[in-house]
Amino acid sequence: MVRRQWNESDEAKSSYVNELFSALAKRYNVMTDVWTLGLHRLWKRQAMELCALRPGERVLDVATGTGDLAFLEEAAVGPEGQVVGVDSCAPMLEVARGRQRGAVDFQEGDAMDLRFPDASFDVVTISFGLRNVADRDQALREFRRVLRPGGRLMVLDFSTPTSKMLKAVHDLFYFGVMPKVGWAVAWHRDAHHYTSDSIRTWLSRDELSKAMLEAGFVDARYISLSTGFATVHFGL
């Protein structure tokens, strides 16, 4: 199960996550809508507004999945800009390319070993994906490396509300309800545990900010969404 896999090597974790998302690819969008009650779409739009992409910027979306964020980014940077979407899971990229209506450059690649020269992008983004990376610190260093001077990183992911009442709602939904509905939606032996387990072990807001600073970012800040159920992190 997922908890056992997380204690194994980085290679084993990467292989496990890739296998899981390969199996889920065709149902991933429906599954995510169910598991977040559709809120992930709102959070991605809010994250894009806060990121304030400018026309002409070059953006790298890591762990792009089925392309939700990449398509929003493409609209923001316009025809004079460029968006590259990278994911290690080929079946997820197949779904993204099938949804393609523009010119996002979807490529297979590893967040821990990005195949781009130094200082290639104005912005790097990753939404609900850093939890899946075996070596998060290495990935953050790679994000810093491929950013141009003055470039910025945006990380969007789940978080725990600070309010005791909302935290109780959060825990009931993600650790109680989600595992039960997961099997019905995803039809996979582990999918109903995966997201809840990864959320349970995910870094706190302050821990992620510290990791970003240790990776070479000179500034790190965050903004909570939906009273703390998700958080947008920025690094400069």
LOZA-917733 format. One line per 5 residues: for each residue z, y, x of N, C-alpha, C, CB. Coordinates in Angstrom, 2 decimals. Glycine has a CB too. Example, Ala and Ser with C-alpha at 12.3 -4.5 7.8 and 13.67 -1.06 7.14 Angstrom:
2
7.80 -5.69 13.19 7.80 -4.50 12.30 7.80 -3.30 13.20 9.05 -4.47 11.31 ~ 7.08 -2.25 12.85 7.14 -1.06 13.67 7.87 0.03 12.90 5.72 -0.60 14.08
***
This chain:
236
0.00 -1.20 0.84 0.00 0.00 0.00 0.00 1.24 0.87 1.22 0.01 -0.95 ~ -0.12 2.42 0.25 -0.28 3.65 0.99 0.86 3.91 1.94 -0.43 4.81 0.05 ~ 2.11 3.71 1.52 3.25 4.01 2.38 3.19 3.19 3.67 4.56 3.74 1.63 ~ 2.78 1.93 3.58 2.68 1.10 4.78 1.59 1.62 5.70 2.41 -0.35 4.39 ~ 0.46 2.01 5.14 -0.65 2.48 5.94 -0.28 3.73 6.74 -1.84 2.75 5.07
0.53 4.62 6.14 0.84 5.88 6.81 1.64 5.65 8.09 1.61 6.80 5.87 ~ 2.28 4.52 8.23 3.06 4.23 9.43 2.23 3.58 10.54 4.23 3.34 9.07 ~ 0.98 3.30 10.26 0.14 2.66 11.25 -0.55 3.71 12.12 -0.88 1.76 10.57 ~ -1.51 3.28 12.95 -2.17 4.19 13.88 -3.03 5.21 13.15 -3.02 3.40 14.85 ~ -3.40 6.28 13.89 -4.29 7.29 13.33 -5.60 6.66 12.88 -4.55 8.40 14.35
-6.11 5.73 13.67 -7.38 5.07 13.33 -7.24 4.27 12.05 -7.83 4.15 14.48 ~ -6.10 3.58 11.87 -5.88 2.79 10.66 -5.78 3.68 9.44 -4.61 1.94 10.80 ~ -5.08 4.81 9.58 -4.96 5.73 8.45 -6.32 6.30 8.07 -3.99 6.87 8.78 ~ -7.09 6.74 9.07 -8.41 7.30 8.80 -9.30 6.29 8.10 -9.07 7.78 10.10 ~ -9.24 5.05 8.56 -10.05 3.99 7.96 -9.63 3.72 6.52 -9.94 2.71 8.78
-8.32 3.70 6.30 -7.81 3.44 4.96 -8.23 4.54 3.98 -6.29 3.31 4.99 ~ -8.05 5.80 4.39 -8.40 6.93 3.53 -9.89 6.93 3.23 -7.98 8.26 4.18 ~ -10.71 6.64 4.24 -12.15 6.61 4.03 -12.54 5.52 3.04 -12.88 6.39 5.35 ~ -11.92 4.36 3.18 -12.20 3.25 2.25 -11.78 3.62 0.83 -11.46 1.97 2.71 ~ -10.62 4.23 0.70 -10.12 4.60 -0.62 -11.04 5.60 -1.31 -8.72 5.18 -0.52
-11.41 6.66 -0.59 -12.25 7.69 -1.21 -13.69 7.21 -1.42 -12.25 8.94 -0.36 ~ -14.15 6.29 -0.61 -15.46 5.68 -0.85 -15.47 4.96 -2.19 -15.82 4.70 0.29 ~ -14.38 4.26 -2.48 -14.27 3.53 -3.75 -14.13 4.47 -4.94 -13.09 2.58 -3.70 ~ -13.52 5.64 -4.71 -13.24 6.57 -5.80 -14.34 7.59 -6.02 -11.96 7.28 -5.53 ~ -15.32 7.67 -5.13 -16.25 8.80 -5.11 -16.89 9.11 -6.46 -17.32 8.54 -4.11
-17.40 8.10 -7.13 -18.13 8.35 -8.37 -17.21 8.80 -9.50 -18.87 7.10 -8.79 ~ -15.91 8.49 -9.40 -14.96 8.86 -10.46 -14.03 9.99 -10.02 -14.15 7.64 -10.87 ~ -14.25 10.49 -8.80 -13.29 11.43 -8.21 -13.13 12.70 -9.04 -13.72 11.79 -6.81 ~ -14.22 13.28 -9.51 -14.12 14.55 -10.25 -13.33 14.38 -11.55 -15.51 15.09 -10.56 ~ -13.62 13.31 -12.28 -12.87 13.05 -13.52 -11.41 12.78 -13.20 -13.48 11.86 -14.30
-11.18 11.97 -12.17 -9.82 11.62 -11.77 -9.02 12.88 -11.43 -9.85 10.66 -10.58 ~ -9.61 13.80 -10.68 -8.91 15.01 -10.27 -8.63 15.92 -11.47 -9.73 15.77 -9.23 ~ -9.57 15.99 -12.40 -9.32 16.77 -13.61 -8.12 16.23 -14.38 -10.57 16.77 -14.51 ~ -8.05 14.91 -14.50 -6.95 14.29 -15.23 -5.63 14.51 -14.50 -7.20 12.79 -15.43 ~ -5.61 14.27 -13.20 -4.38 14.33 -12.44 -3.82 15.74 -12.30 -4.60 13.76 -11.08
-4.68 16.77 -12.41 -4.18 18.16 -12.29 -4.28 18.91 -13.61 -4.97 18.91 -11.22 ~ -4.64 18.19 -14.67 -4.86 18.83 -15.98 -5.90 19.95 -15.87 -3.53 19.40 -16.53 ~ -6.84 19.77 -14.96 -7.90 20.75 -14.75 -7.50 21.95 -13.92 -8.38 21.21 -16.05 ~ -6.25 22.01 -13.50 -5.76 23.19 -12.78 -6.39 23.34 -11.40 -4.26 23.13 -12.64 ~ -6.87 22.24 -10.80 -7.47 22.36 -9.47 -8.65 23.32 -9.48 -7.92 20.98 -8.96
-9.36 23.39 -10.58 -10.50 24.31 -10.68 -10.03 25.76 -10.65 -11.31 24.05 -11.98 ~ -8.95 26.05 -11.38 -8.37 27.39 -11.36 -7.87 27.74 -9.97 -7.23 27.50 -12.38 ~ -7.17 26.80 -9.34 -6.62 27.05 -8.00 -7.72 27.34 -6.99 -5.78 25.86 -7.53 ~ -8.83 26.62 -7.08 -9.94 26.85 -6.14 -10.56 28.22 -6.36 -11.01 25.76 -6.30 ~ -10.70 28.64 -7.61 -11.25 29.98 -7.87 -10.29 31.05 -7.36 -11.50 30.17 -9.39
-8.99 30.86 -7.60 -8.01 31.82 -7.11 -8.01 31.88 -5.58 -6.62 31.46 -7.62 ~ -8.11 30.72 -4.95 -8.15 30.68 -3.49 -9.35 31.44 -2.95 -8.18 29.23 -2.99 ~ -10.49 31.30 -3.61 -11.69 32.01 -3.18 -11.54 33.52 -3.34 -12.89 31.52 -3.97 ~ -10.90 33.94 -4.41 -10.66 35.38 -4.60 -9.76 35.92 -3.50 -10.03 35.65 -5.98 ~ -8.72 35.17 -3.16 -7.80 35.60 -2.12 -8.45 35.56 -0.74 -6.55 34.72 -2.13
-9.35 34.62 -0.54 -10.03 34.50 0.75 -11.00 35.65 0.98 -10.77 33.17 0.83 ~ -11.53 36.19 -0.10 -12.39 37.39 -0.04 -13.56 37.21 0.94 -11.56 38.62 0.37 ~ -14.34 36.17 0.70 -15.53 35.96 1.52 -16.50 37.12 1.34 -16.22 34.63 1.16 ~ -17.22 37.43 2.42 -18.16 38.54 2.39 -19.59 38.03 2.54 -17.84 39.55 3.50 ~ -20.54 38.72 1.91 -21.94 38.32 2.06 -22.33 38.24 3.54 -22.86 39.29 1.33
-23.04 37.17 3.87 -23.50 37.01 5.24 -22.59 36.21 6.14 -23.71 38.32 5.85 ~ -21.38 35.88 5.67 -20.46 35.12 6.52 -20.90 33.65 6.62 -19.02 35.21 5.97 ~ -20.51 33.04 7.74 -20.78 31.62 7.96 -19.47 30.87 7.75 -21.37 31.35 9.39 ~ -19.48 29.91 6.82 -18.26 29.23 6.38 -18.38 27.74 6.61 -17.99 29.52 4.89 ~ -17.29 27.15 7.10 -17.18 25.69 7.23 -16.13 25.20 6.26 -16.83 25.27 8.71
-16.53 24.33 5.33 -15.58 23.71 4.41 -15.34 22.28 4.85 -16.11 23.76 2.93 ~ -14.13 22.01 5.35 -13.78 20.70 5.89 -13.18 19.84 4.77 -12.78 20.83 7.08 ~ -13.42 18.53 4.84 -13.01 17.62 3.77 -13.58 18.13 2.45 -11.46 17.49 3.70 ~ -14.85 18.45 2.47 -15.51 19.12 1.35 -15.58 18.24 0.10 -16.90 19.54 1.74 ~ -15.47 16.92 0.27 -15.46 16.02 -0.89 -16.74 16.12 -1.69 -14.28 16.33 -1.78
-16.61 16.36 -2.99 -17.78 16.47 -3.86 -18.32 17.88 -3.94 -17.45 15.98 -5.24 ~ -17.82 18.79 -3.11 -18.45 20.09 -2.94 -17.94 21.24 -3.78 -19.83 19.95 -3.19 ~ -16.87 21.06 -4.54 -16.39 22.12 -5.43 -16.24 23.46 -4.70 -15.06 21.73 -6.05 ~ -15.48 23.46 -3.62 -15.21 24.71 -2.91 -16.47 25.23 -2.21 -14.08 24.50 -1.90 ~ -17.25 24.33 -1.65 -18.47 24.74 -0.94 -19.43 25.48 -1.85 -19.17 23.53 -0.33
-19.54 25.04 -3.10 -20.45 25.72 -4.02 -19.93 27.12 -4.37 -20.63 24.89 -5.30 ~ -18.62 27.28 -4.53 -18.05 28.60 -4.77 -18.28 29.50 -3.56 -16.54 28.50 -5.08 ~ -18.16 28.93 -2.37 -18.35 29.70 -1.14 -19.80 30.14 -0.98 -17.93 28.87 0.08 ~ -20.72 29.25 -1.34 -22.14 29.60 -1.24 -22.46 30.80 -2.12 -23.01 28.40 -1.63 ~ -21.90 30.83 -3.33 -22.14 31.96 -4.21 -21.56 33.25 -3.64 -21.54 31.69 -5.59
-20.43 33.13 -2.93 -19.77 34.32 -2.39 -20.50 34.90 -1.18 -18.35 34.00 -2.01 ~ -21.01 34.06 -0.29 -21.64 34.58 0.94 -23.10 34.96 0.72 -21.55 33.54 2.05 ~ -23.69 34.47 -0.37 -25.05 34.86 -0.70 -26.10 34.23 0.19 -25.17 36.34 -0.64 ~ -27.38 34.56 -0.07 -28.48 33.94 0.68 -28.49 34.30 2.16 -29.79 34.33 0.08 ~ -27.86 35.42 2.51 -27.81 35.81 3.92 -26.70 35.09 4.69 -27.62 37.31 4.03
-25.80 34.41 3.97 -24.73 33.65 4.61 -25.09 32.18 4.71 -23.43 33.82 3.84 ~ -24.12 31.38 5.17 -24.34 29.94 5.29 -23.03 29.20 5.06 -24.93 29.58 6.68 ~ -23.12 28.09 4.35 -21.96 27.22 4.12 -22.30 25.82 4.61 -21.55 27.20 2.61 ~ -21.42 25.28 5.45 -21.54 23.90 5.91 -20.35 23.13 5.35 -21.59 23.82 7.49 ~ -20.63 22.03 4.68 -19.58 21.18 4.13 -19.49 19.88 4.90 -19.82 20.90 2.64
-18.32 19.58 5.47 -18.14 18.38 6.30 -17.14 17.44 5.64 -17.67 18.77 7.73 ~ -17.46 16.16 5.64 -16.52 15.16 5.13 -16.79 13.85 5.87 -16.66 14.97 3.58 ~ -15.74 13.07 6.07 -15.90 11.78 6.76 -16.32 10.66 5.83 -14.61 11.40 7.44 ~ -16.33 10.93 4.54 -16.62 9.90 3.53 -18.05 10.08 3.00 -15.60 9.97 2.36 ~ -18.96 9.22 3.43 -20.36 9.33 3.04 -20.58 9.26 1.52 -21.17 8.24 3.71
-19.91 8.36 0.77 -20.12 8.34 -0.68 -19.71 9.64 -1.38 -19.36 7.18 -1.27 ~ -18.67 10.30 -0.89 -18.29 11.59 -1.48 -19.40 12.62 -1.23 -16.95 12.09 -0.88 ~ -19.98 12.60 -0.04 -21.08 13.52 0.27 -22.31 13.23 -0.59 -21.44 13.44 1.75 ~ -22.54 11.96 -0.90 -23.66 11.62 -1.78 -23.49 12.27 -3.15 -23.77 10.10 -1.93 ~ -22.25 12.26 -3.67 -21.97 12.91 -4.95 -22.20 14.42 -4.82 -20.52 12.62 -5.41
-21.72 15.01 -3.72 -21.90 16.46 -3.50 -23.38 16.82 -3.46 -21.21 16.90 -2.19 ~ -24.17 16.06 -2.74 -25.60 16.36 -2.65 -26.29 16.20 -4.00 -26.27 15.45 -1.61 ~ -25.80 15.27 -4.82 -26.36 15.09 -6.15 -26.07 16.25 -7.08 -25.84 13.83 -6.75 ~ -25.02 17.02 -6.77 -24.66 18.20 -7.56 -25.31 19.47 -7.02 -23.14 18.37 -7.60 ~ -25.97 19.35 -5.88 -26.50 20.50 -5.15 -27.53 21.27 -5.96 -27.10 20.06 -3.83
-27.33 22.58 -6.06 -28.31 23.46 -6.69 -28.72 24.57 -5.74 -27.74 24.05 -7.99 ~ -28.13 24.59 -4.57 -28.41 25.64 -3.61 -28.75 25.07 -2.26 -27.23 26.59 -3.49 ~ -28.13 25.64 -1.23 -28.51 25.26 0.13 -27.30 24.96 1.01 -29.33 26.36 0.76 ~ -26.21 24.44 0.44 -25.08 24.03 1.26 -25.52 22.90 2.18 -23.87 23.58 0.38 ~ -25.15 23.00 3.45 -25.50 21.98 4.44 -24.37 20.96 4.50 -25.77 22.62 5.85
-24.52 19.84 3.79 -23.49 18.81 3.78 -23.72 17.84 4.95 -23.50 18.04 2.43 ~ -22.66 17.63 5.74 -22.76 16.78 6.91 -21.57 15.83 6.98 -22.84 17.63 8.20 ~ -21.82 14.63 7.48 -20.72 13.69 7.71 -20.04 14.06 9.03 -21.24 12.21 7.74 ~ -18.71 14.14 9.02 -18.00 14.53 10.22 -16.50 14.37 10.07 -18.33 15.95 10.59 ~ -15.81 14.47 11.20 -14.37 14.22 11.29 -13.64 15.54 11.53 -14.05 13.21 12.43
-12.64 15.83 10.71 -11.87 17.07 10.85 -11.19 17.17 12.21 -10.83 17.16 9.76 ~ -10.90 16.02 12.82 -10.20 16.03 14.11 -11.15 16.15 15.30 -9.39 14.78 14.25 ~ -12.46 16.10 15.02 -13.46 16.17 16.09 -14.73 16.79 15.53 -13.75 14.74 16.70 ~ -14.67 18.09 15.26 -15.79 18.79 14.64 -16.94 18.95 15.63 -15.34 20.16 14.11 ~ -18.14 18.60 15.19 -19.31 18.62 16.07 -20.01 19.98 16.03 -20.29 17.52 15.69
-19.25 21.03 16.31 -19.80 22.37 16.34 -19.32 23.09 17.60 -19.40 23.16 15.07 ~ -20.14 24.00 18.13 -19.70 24.75 19.31 -18.50 25.64 18.99 -20.85 25.60 19.85 ~ -17.82 26.08 20.03 -16.73 27.04 19.87 -17.25 28.29 19.17 -16.10 27.41 21.26 ~ -16.36 28.92 18.40 -16.65 30.23 17.77 -17.94 30.20 16.94 -16.76 31.31 18.84 ~ -18.07 29.18 16.08 -19.29 29.02 15.28 -19.20 29.61 13.88 -19.62 27.56 15.17
-17.96 29.83 13.37 -17.80 30.19 11.96 -16.89 31.41 11.79 -17.25 29.01 11.18 ~ -17.16 32.15 10.73 -16.29 33.27 10.37 -15.06 32.79 9.61 -17.06 34.29 9.53 ~ -15.24 31.73 8.83 -14.16 31.21 7.97 -14.20 29.69 7.98 -14.29 31.76 6.52 ~ -13.03 29.07 8.06 -12.89 27.62 7.86 -11.97 27.41 6.67 -12.33 26.91 9.15 ~ -12.36 26.54 5.76 -11.54 26.24 4.59 -11.34 24.73 4.48 -12.19 26.79 3.30
-10.24 24.37 3.84 -9.98 22.97 3.51 -9.08 22.96 2.28 -9.33 22.18 4.72 ~ -9.51 22.27 1.23 -8.72 22.24 0.00 -8.35 20.80 -0.35 -9.49 22.89 -1.17 ~ -7.06 20.57 -0.49 -6.52 19.26 -0.86 -7.02 18.16 0.08 -6.89 18.92 -2.31 ~ -7.18 18.51 1.36 -7.71 17.54 2.30 -6.91 17.35 3.56 -9.06 17.92 2.65 ~ -6.13 18.36 3.95 -5.39 18.24 5.21 -4.35 17.13 5.15 -4.72 19.57 5.55
-3.84 16.83 3.94 -2.90 15.72 3.78 -3.51 14.38 4.19 -2.41 15.64 2.33 ~ -4.84 14.28 4.09 -5.52 13.02 4.35 -5.84 12.79 5.82 -6.79 12.95 3.56 ~ -5.69 13.83 6.64 -6.08 13.75 8.04 -4.97 13.07 8.84 -6.37 15.17 8.61 ~ -5.36 12.13 9.68 -4.37 11.37 10.44 -3.57 12.24 11.40 -5.05 10.25 11.21 ~ -4.26 13.12 12.13 -3.59 14.02 13.08 -3.83 15.46 12.63 -4.11 13.79 14.55
-2.92 15.98 11.83 -3.09 17.33 11.27 -3.09 18.39 12.35 -1.98 17.62 10.27 ~ -2.26 18.23 13.36 -2.20 19.22 14.43 -3.52 19.31 15.18 -1.07 18.89 15.41 ~ -4.13 18.16 15.46 -5.44 18.15 16.12 -6.49 18.82 15.25 -5.86 16.72 16.46 ~ -6.46 18.55 13.95 -7.40 19.18 13.04 -7.24 20.70 13.05 -7.22 18.63 11.62 ~ -6.00 21.17 13.01 -5.77 22.62 13.03 -6.27 23.23 14.33 -4.28 22.91 12.85
-6.11 22.54 15.44 -6.64 23.04 16.71 -8.17 23.11 16.68 -6.18 22.16 17.88 ~ -8.79 22.13 16.05 -10.24 22.15 15.91 -10.68 23.32 15.02 -10.73 20.83 15.32 ~ -9.95 23.57 13.95 -10.29 24.70 13.09 -10.25 26.00 13.89 -9.33 24.78 11.88 ~ -9.20 26.16 14.70 -9.05 27.37 15.53 -10.21 27.47 16.53 -7.69 27.35 16.27 ~ -10.59 26.34 17.11 -11.65 26.34 18.13 -12.98 26.82 17.58 -11.81 24.96 18.71
-13.35 26.35 16.38 -14.69 26.68 15.86 -14.73 28.03 15.17 -15.14 25.61 14.89 ~ -13.58 28.69 15.02 -13.55 30.03 14.43 -13.90 31.09 15.46 -12.18 30.33 13.81 ~ -14.67 32.07 15.02 -14.99 33.20 15.88 -13.75 34.10 16.03 -16.18 34.00 15.30 ~ -13.70 34.93 17.07 -12.59 35.90 17.19 -12.50 36.73 15.92 -12.79 36.82 18.43 ~ -11.31 36.81 15.36 -11.12 37.52 14.10 -11.40 36.68 12.87 -11.99 38.73 14.07
-11.80 35.42 13.08 -12.07 34.54 11.96 -10.79 34.08 11.29 -12.86 33.34 12.41 ~ -10.93 33.46 10.13 -9.74 33.10 9.36 -9.84 31.69 8.78 -9.52 34.11 8.23 ~ -8.68 31.08 8.66 -8.54 29.75 8.08 -7.87 29.87 6.72 -7.73 28.81 9.01 ~ -8.37 29.08 5.75 -7.72 28.98 4.45 -7.45 27.52 4.13 -8.59 29.63 3.35 ~ -6.20 27.21 3.84 -5.80 25.85 3.45 -5.21 25.91 2.05 -4.77 25.24 4.47
-5.79 25.17 1.13 -5.27 25.08 -0.25 -4.76 23.67 -0.46 -6.36 25.45 -1.31 ~ -3.52 23.56 -0.97 -3.00 22.22 -1.24 -1.85 22.29 -2.22 -2.55 21.53 0.06 ~ -1.41 21.12 -2.66 -0.26 21.03 -3.54 0.99 21.53 -2.83 -0.06 19.59 -4.02 ~ 1.97 21.95 -3.60 3.27 22.35 -3.06 4.32 22.13 -4.14 3.26 23.84 -2.57 ~ 5.57 22.26 -3.74 6.68 22.02 -4.67 7.26 23.35 -5.14 7.78 21.16 -4.00
7.39 23.56 -6.45 7.99 24.80 -6.95 9.42 24.97 -6.44 7.98 24.82 -8.48 ~ 9.83 26.22 -6.25 11.20 26.49 -5.79 12.20 26.48 -6.94 11.25 27.82 -5.08 ~ 11.73 26.77 -8.15 12.60 26.72 -9.32 13.04 25.29 -9.60 11.88 27.31 -10.56 ~ 14.33 25.07 -9.83 14.84 23.73 -10.10 14.20 23.12 -11.35 16.35 23.76 -10.27 ~ 14.02 23.93 -12.38 13.44 23.42 -13.61 11.98 23.01 -13.38 13.53 24.47 -14.73
11.22 23.87 -12.71 9.81 23.56 -12.45 9.67 22.41 -11.46 9.09 24.79 -11.94 ~ 10.61 22.31 -10.52 10.57 21.18 -9.59 10.77 19.87 -10.34 11.64 21.35 -8.50 ~ 11.64 19.88 -11.35 11.86 18.68 -12.14 10.58 18.30 -12.89 13.02 18.88 -13.14 ~ 9.88 19.31 -13.44 8.60 19.05 -14.11 7.58 18.51 -13.12 8.07 20.35 -14.78 ~ 7.53 19.13 -11.94 6.62 18.70 -10.87 6.86 17.24 -10.50 6.80 19.59 -9.64
8.13 16.88 -10.27 8.45 15.52 -9.84 8.15 14.50 -10.94 9.92 15.43 -9.44 ~ 8.44 14.87 -12.18 8.16 13.96 -13.30 6.66 13.70 -13.40 8.68 14.55 -14.62 ~ 5.86 14.76 -13.27 4.42 14.60 -13.44 3.79 13.84 -12.27 3.75 15.96 -13.59 ~ 4.05 14.31 -11.04 3.35 13.74 -9.89 3.92 12.40 -9.44 3.40 14.71 -8.74 ~ 5.21 12.17 -9.65 5.80 10.93 -9.19 6.10 9.96 -10.33 7.07 11.22 -8.44
6.00 10.43 -11.57 6.24 9.57 -12.72 4.99 9.30 -13.53 7.29 10.18 -13.60 ~ 4.36 10.38 -14.03 3.20 10.24 -14.89 1.95 9.85 -14.11 2.95 11.53 -15.66 ~ 1.72 10.56 -12.99 0.48 10.36 -12.25 0.23 8.91 -11.84 0.49 11.23 -11.03 ~ 1.21 8.21 -11.26 0.94 6.81 -10.89 0.56 5.93 -12.08 2.15 6.23 -10.20 ~ 1.08 6.27 -13.26 0.79 5.45 -14.45 -0.62 5.69 -14.98 1.81 5.75 -15.56
-1.07 6.96 -14.95 -2.41 7.23 -15.47 -3.48 6.96 -14.42 -2.51 8.68 -15.95 ~ -3.07 6.94 -13.15 -4.04 6.76 -12.08 -4.84 5.48 -12.20 -3.35 6.78 -10.77 ~ -4.16 4.38 -12.51 -4.86 3.11 -12.60 -5.91 3.14 -13.71 -3.87 1.99 -12.84 ~ -5.56 3.72 -14.85 -6.48 3.76 -15.98 -7.71 4.59 -15.67 -5.77 4.31 -17.20 ~ -7.54 5.66 -14.88 -8.65 6.56 -14.58 -9.47 6.08 -13.40 -8.13 7.95 -14.31
-8.79 5.63 -12.35 -9.49 5.33 -11.10 -9.91 3.88 -10.95 -8.62 5.70 -9.96 ~ -9.23 2.95 -11.64 -9.56 1.52 -11.54 -9.51 1.05 -10.08 -10.97 1.26 -12.14 ~ -8.50 1.44 -9.37 -8.37 1.04 -7.97 -6.93 0.65 -7.73 -8.82 2.18 -6.99 ~ -6.72 -0.37 -6.91 -5.39 -0.94 -6.74 -4.39 0.07 -6.18 -5.45 -2.14 -5.84 ~ -4.85 1.04 -5.36 -3.93 1.98 -4.72 -4.06 3.42 -5.19 -4.14 1.93 -3.25
-5.12 3.74 -5.92 -5.37 5.13 -6.26 -4.23 5.75 -7.05 -6.65 5.24 -7.03 ~ -3.57 4.94 -7.89 -2.51 5.48 -8.72 -1.25 5.79 -7.91 -2.17 4.51 -9.82 ~ -1.19 5.33 -6.65 -0.08 5.70 -5.77 -0.48 6.78 -4.76 0.43 4.47 -5.04 ~ -1.77 6.84 -4.45 -2.19 7.63 -3.29 -1.78 9.10 -3.35 -3.68 7.55 -3.16 ~ -2.20 9.80 -4.38 -1.93 11.24 -4.42 -0.45 11.53 -4.51 -2.65 11.88 -5.59
0.27 10.80 -5.34 1.70 11.06 -5.46 2.42 10.80 -4.14 2.31 10.20 -6.56 ~ 2.03 9.76 -3.42 2.67 9.47 -2.13 2.35 10.55 -1.10 2.23 8.11 -1.62 ~ 1.10 11.00 -1.07 0.72 12.01 -0.09 1.37 13.35 -0.39 -0.79 12.16 -0.04 ~ 1.58 13.65 -1.66 2.28 14.88 -2.03 3.75 14.79 -1.63 2.15 15.15 -3.55 ~ 4.34 13.63 -1.85 5.76 13.43 -1.54 6.04 13.66 -0.05 6.19 12.01 -1.95
5.10 13.29 0.81 5.32 13.39 2.26 4.63 14.61 2.88 4.82 12.14 2.94 ~ 4.08 15.47 2.05 3.34 16.63 2.55 4.29 17.67 3.15 2.50 17.26 1.42 ~ 3.76 18.47 4.07 4.55 19.50 4.72 5.00 20.56 3.73 3.76 20.14 5.84 ~ 6.15 21.16 4.00 6.59 22.31 3.21 5.73 23.51 3.59 8.11 22.61 3.43 ~ 5.84 24.58 2.82 5.07 25.79 3.13 5.39 26.29 4.53 5.37 26.89 2.10
6.67 26.36 4.86 7.07 26.88 6.17 6.66 25.94 7.29 8.58 27.11 6.20 ~ 6.71 24.63 7.04 6.30 23.67 8.06 4.81 23.80 8.38 6.62 22.24 7.61 ~ 3.99 24.00 7.35 2.57 24.16 7.59 2.28 25.47 8.31 1.79 24.10 6.27 ~ 2.97 26.53 7.93 2.80 27.81 8.63 3.15 27.66 10.11 3.68 28.89 7.99 ~ 4.22 26.95 10.41 4.62 26.72 11.80 3.56 25.92 12.54 5.97 25.99 11.86
3.01 24.90 11.90 1.98 24.08 12.52 0.73 24.91 12.83 1.61 22.90 11.62 ~ 0.40 25.84 11.95 -0.76 26.70 12.18 -0.53 27.60 13.39 -1.05 27.55 10.94 ~ 0.65 28.15 13.51 0.97 28.99 14.66 0.93 28.18 15.95 2.35 29.65 14.49 ~ 1.46 26.96 15.91 1.46 26.11 17.10 0.05 25.68 17.49 2.33 24.87 16.85 ~ -0.88 25.69 16.54 -2.27 25.33 16.82 -3.07 26.48 17.41 -2.94 24.84 15.56
-2.45 27.67 17.49 -3.13 28.78 18.13 -3.44 29.96 17.23 -4.36 28.31 18.73 ~ -3.10 29.86 15.95 -3.31 31.00 15.07 -2.23 32.04 15.35 -3.29 30.56 13.57 ~ -2.61 33.32 15.34 -1.66 34.37 15.70 -0.87 34.87 14.49 -2.39 35.53 16.36 ~ -1.32 34.51 13.32 -0.62 34.93 12.10 -0.80 33.84 11.06 -1.16 36.30 11.57 ~ 0.22 33.59 10.27 0.15 32.58 9.20 0.94 33.09 8.01 0.68 31.20 9.69
0.34 33.05 6.84 1.03 33.48 5.63 0.57 32.60 4.47 0.74 34.99 5.32 ~ 1.29 32.68 3.37 0.90 31.86 2.23 1.20 32.58 0.92 1.61 30.51 2.26 ~ 0.47 32.16 -0.12 0.62 32.71 -1.46 0.71 31.53 -2.43 -0.57 33.67 -1.83 ~ 1.77 31.48 -3.22 1.96 30.40 -4.18 1.13 30.64 -5.45 3.44 30.24 -4.53 ~ 0.61 29.57 -6.01 -0.18 29.63 -7.24 0.53 28.82 -8.33 -1.62 29.09 -7.01
0.34 29.23 -9.56 0.92 28.51 -10.70 2.40 28.22 -10.48 0.16 27.19 -10.94 ~ 3.13 29.27 -10.14 4.59 29.22 -9.90 4.99 28.15 -8.88 5.33 28.96 -11.20 ~ 4.10 27.87 -7.93 4.46 27.00 -6.84 3.88 25.60 -6.85 5.86 26.89 -6.80 ~ 3.09 25.25 -7.84 2.50 23.91 -7.89 1.39 23.75 -6.85 1.96 23.62 -9.28 ~ 0.83 24.85 -6.41 -0.16 24.84 -5.33 0.07 26.07 -4.48 -1.62 24.79 -5.88
-0.39 26.03 -3.23 -0.21 27.16 -2.33 -1.46 27.34 -1.48 1.02 26.95 -1.44 ~ -1.83 28.61 -1.28 -2.93 28.96 -0.39 -2.32 29.48 0.91 -3.89 30.02 -1.05 ~ -2.70 28.88 2.02 -2.26 29.30 3.34 -3.41 29.98 4.06 -1.73 28.10 4.15 ~ -3.09 31.03 4.81 -4.09 31.72 5.61 -3.62 31.79 7.06 -4.36 33.13 5.06 ~ -4.56 31.59 7.97 -4.28 31.72 9.40 -5.31 32.59 10.04 -4.24 30.36 10.08
-4.88 33.44 10.96 -5.79 34.36 11.66 -5.75 34.09 13.15 -5.41 35.83 11.37
***
